Amino acid sequence: MLSAQERAQVAQVWDLIAGHEASFGAELLLRLFTVYPSTKSYFKHLGFCPDETQLLTHGQRMLEAVGVAVQHMDNLRAALSPLADLHAQVLRVDPSNFPLLIQCFQVVLASHLQGEFTVEMQAAWDKFLTGVAVVLTEKYR
Amino acid sequence: MVHFSAEEKTAVTSLWGKVNVEEAGGEALGRLLVVYPWTQRFFDNFGNLSSASAIMGNPKVKAHGKKVLTSFGDAIKNMDNLKGAFAKLSELHCDKLHVDPENFRLLGNVLVIILASHFGKEFTPSVQAAWQKLVAGVATALAHKYH
């Protein structure tokens, strides 16, 4: 699904995130909750105003999963199978929320990379994250 | 009717004042056409759209992007009445251009990403929220007259 160039773009951007999963993840969640408050309905356990520690902890978990996806771009289904089960059986996040998360992810990347966030990076990451979302919701029914 | 608070209006107008509409317009439209290639369906007569660099450098893309974003600037002057401000353009996009309104949402999201890249840290979550609300309002206003 991803071309060789697209995979290279994804990996290149990941190199800039690796090691900062917690802070990027926290910012991602903060943006998600601020811009799309309805998404907080899936995070009742974090309360109405999640504090920094909670955002860092959960954000790190999410970004580490993205890291797994980056390492297995050619076999997302197998690598993300346990997460797909979790989303289908336990979390059951409505699929319409994934584009919201992806938008916030792109904004995080763009605001940190600024001029270095090329159109090719944006295209590759949008395609990659959309593919991850497809895999995570594939077992829903 | 979408209502913008004073803070939201400030978040929008203060950033807009620093935007180079010509450049940002071309970039927004270009990125839309690259990231979501199916949107090229509306631009068969734009010439070379065969690669990312062809699209981003295409003079027709830049010119049209500037036109679109200039019109967006009108939205910012009329945040309290987006539907009224875009009524004519809505009719045009439905009756003449036949553009699926989903494309307005895609372009709005791309614009937000571009603003994030230009403004960096200044593009805080609350600033993003104000802008996402605006682009959603514009998209809705542009779809309002569809029949």
Boltz contact constraints between the chains, C-beta under 6 A:
constraints:
  - contact:
      token1: [A, 30]
      token2: [B, 125]
      max_distance: 6.0
  - contact:
      token1: [A, 31]
      token2: [B, 125]
      max_distance: 6.0
  - contact:
      token1: [A, 31]
      token2: [B, 128]
      max_distance: 6.0
  - contact:
      token1: [A, 34]
      token2: [B, 125]
      max_distance: 6.0
  - contact:
      token1: [A, 34]
      token2: [B, 129]
      max_distance: 6.0
  - contact:
      token1: [A, 35]
      token2: [B, 128]
      max_distance: 6.0
  - contact:
      token1: [A, 35]
      token2: [B, 129]
      max_distance: 6.0
  - contact:
      token1: [A, 35]
      token2: [B, 132]
      max_distance: 6.0
  - contact:
      token1: [A, 103]
      token2: [B, 109]
      max_distance: 6.0
  - contact:
      token1: [A, 106]
      token2: [B, 113]
      max_distance: 6.0
  - contact:
      token1: [A, 107]
      token2: [B, 113]
      max_distance: 6.0
  - contact:
      token1: [A, 107]
      token2: [B, 116]
      max_distance: 6.0
  - contact:
      token1: [A, 107]
      token2: [B, 128]
      max_distance: 6.0
  - contact:
      token1: [A, 110]
      token2: [B, 113]
      max_distance: 6.0
  - contact:
      token1: [A, 110]
      token2: [B, 116]
      max_distance: 6.0
  - contact:
      token1: [A, 110]
      token2: [B, 117]
      max_distance: 6.0
  - contact:
      token1: [A, 111]
      token2: [B, 116]
      max_distance: 6.0
  - contact:
      token1: [A, 111]
      token2: [B, 120]
      max_distance: 6.0
  - contact:
      token1: [A, 111]
      token2: [B, 123]
      max_distance: 6.0
  - contact:
      token1: [A, 114]
      token2: [B, 117]
      max_distance: 6.0
  - contact:
      token1: [A, 114]
      token2: [B, 120]
      max_distance: 6.0
  - contact:
      token1: [A, 117]
      token2: [B, 117]
      max_distance: 6.0
  - contact:
      token1: [A, 119]
      token2: [B, 31]
      max_distance: 6.0
  - contact:
      token1: [A, 119]
      token2: [B, 34]
      max_distance: 6.0
  - contact:
      token1: [A, 119]
      token2: [B, 52]
      max_distance: 6.0
  - contact:
      token1: [A, 120]
      token2: [B, 52]
      max_distance: 6.0
  - contact:
      token1: [A, 122]
      token2: [B, 35]
      max_distance: 6.0
  - contact:
      token1: [A, 123]
      token2: [B, 34]
      max_distance: 6.0
  - contact:
      token1: [A, 123]
      token2: [B, 35]
      max_distance: 6.0
  - contact:
      token1: [A, 126]
      token2: [B, 35]
      max_distance: 6.0
